[in-house]
């Protein structure tokens, strides 16, 4: 069941009707309206991916829920230890914070390694096996639908709990809904717990303005996908599959059309996702902002796949730039004879951010796929972004 199928439209219509009828039919349980979204999301994933891959969605939901609860417990114990009747000195408080921080980080890293390990297994291991065996061995393994998106969204919530930015959700079912919300699980946009979760669990009534705006987004999304992307892709493959038969100018046109097709397909899908959520009363973040009108590579990446960039900025870029390794590198450069010069002082200040940026784009490249071309893509964009 994909976005352009008639079955998908029927499913979405049925899900929306059930969602809005639930508080009318079951007035005593109107606060449980969100359970309709959970049931619709799980059923949608089962229909799209099957029981085999639904299991891994449950693993991510459960481990992130459990990890968040354990981290929250350590945070509560830390608060009790620091706010007890016994007066503690500054050093004693530092020791307590250090002990509980280590415990929280151990839980965090255990859950992160498990979930990103599952992601890496499905996304990269088959390619590595084929590369190592010169394509002789074929591993029959499909990537679970939406695994990159729901893994990033779920682990982002866990990191927020560890950092004390949000409280751990006590209900597993609510955590599972945040991880698996069906309009965004296929291709995003990637959301943060705050403010998406609050909207998911709130009561909603049908609002004409939201329904109208949602339908406009959905129609615009189908226009992009079906009229542009799906029609262009046939002509593009016609050239790329037999490029030796065509002239250089035709190849250049195919490359240009591919850029248009890629944007229309991805942005169109996001419009459909945001439109469905809008009808349900939920605002999902914008993911594209006219990226091909960008005036520089930096400007482009502020307009393309915005939610992935926001996730990387929050959970990778800033933590890396503030680590002793990266921050210390900048200080070491500033302390050298070269650092005494005007350019050297500037280099010492921007080096931690530049190195972090390169790592971020390297991860973004690998996130799109395994292979040297993705690594080169990440390094080139990271270098261009860091040293414009």
Order of alpha helices (4+ residues) and beta strands (2+ residues): alpha-alpha-alpha-alpha-alpha-alpha-alpha-alpha-alpha-alpha-alpha-alpha-alpha-alpha-alpha-alpha-alpha-alpha
